[in-house]
Amino acid sequence: MKRETFLIGLSGLMLLAACSQKKTDAPESKQVCVSDSLQKMITIDTAKTSTMKDELSLSGEVSNDDNNVVKVFPFSSGQVIAVKVSLGDKVTKGQTLAIMRSADVAGNYTDLSSTQSDVAVAKRQLSQAESLYKNGISSEREYTEAQENYNKAIAANRKIKQQLTINGGGNTSENGTLVIKAPQSGYIVEKNITSGSFIRQDNSGSMFTISNMKDVWIWANVFESDISKIKTGYTAKITTVAYPGKVFTGKVNEISSVLDPDNKVMKIKIALPNPDMLLKPAMFTNVVVTNNENEQAVSVPAKAIVFDSSKNYIVIYNGKCNLQVREVGVIKIVNDIAYIASGLKPGERVISKNQLLLYEALSGN
């Protein structure tokens, strides 16, 4: 837009007075009166003293809440003959996850049958020894030995039953079949077996990991230079690529005491409720941590700042015909709030909407 067009359009809204002056480093204001129609188009805010806030942008990743995660380990060695769930499936407590065939389980049932026979034999021998002892035919030592043999048979049988309970409880059968069931309801977030896999006794890895996903943890990376800017309790806003525009809000719950030796970052944890199951494990996140410092400064809406010639200016409103352009020193801008170091006092009024029109007119641009 040419200068002539701009001045014609502006003249209908404002009454300009005084002669043009050359622009200096700090624009020298003309006298400008705000008309009633322009009054409706501008917004006036009052400068105030407030506690400065600070923001720290971090990268992070969604993780499971370890307090609500169950890892399913194999009870016995054997071969997986069927897998009934896939990664990401929702499961309920007691649902079949996989079926195995185990020689260990089959052997336990064989041992159980053998010990049950031993118990039956030992019980008959004890009964006979007790009868002979009471009739004076056999000695007390023979009766005591029969009682000890019976107790040993009972103990051996109990041991095998306990092994079967540990190795699957009611989810096993005599042919060596072992049914792996979900210990809790949730989602399959990790799956490490396939049909045909062999599970060895020395296998320390889990078969499945189940998480209820109602709560998740965000682990964010803090570089050494920013460690002093983070404390527990600070507010954190989390955004993801998957849900642009949606902000998840939480607080810093935990700060690690050590740095990662590879990338030299410190981890902080942010616990978040996840009722809609939107956040998934391993999802990348952007984390903005906001904290309130003890220092105070004069603050105005950031939109009131006019940046011109590498300097910051504001338009002071003292009255309809008493406007002034003033240079200010901006400390920082956080959450649409500008903190001012110099050039503005608490209680002064500034124009924060359509102030650029007035700035142009007042500075003679």
Helices and strands as residue ranges (DSSP letters): H 3-11, E 14-17, E 31-34, H 36-39, E 43-46, E 48-64, G 66-68, E 69-72, E 78-83, E 90-91, E 96-101, H 103-134, H 140-166, G 169-171, E 177-181, E 186-191, E 198-199, E 208-211, E 215-223, G 224-229, E 235-240, E 248-259, E 265-273, E 284-301, G 302-304, E 306-308, E 311-319, E 322-334, E 337-342, E 349-353, H 355-363
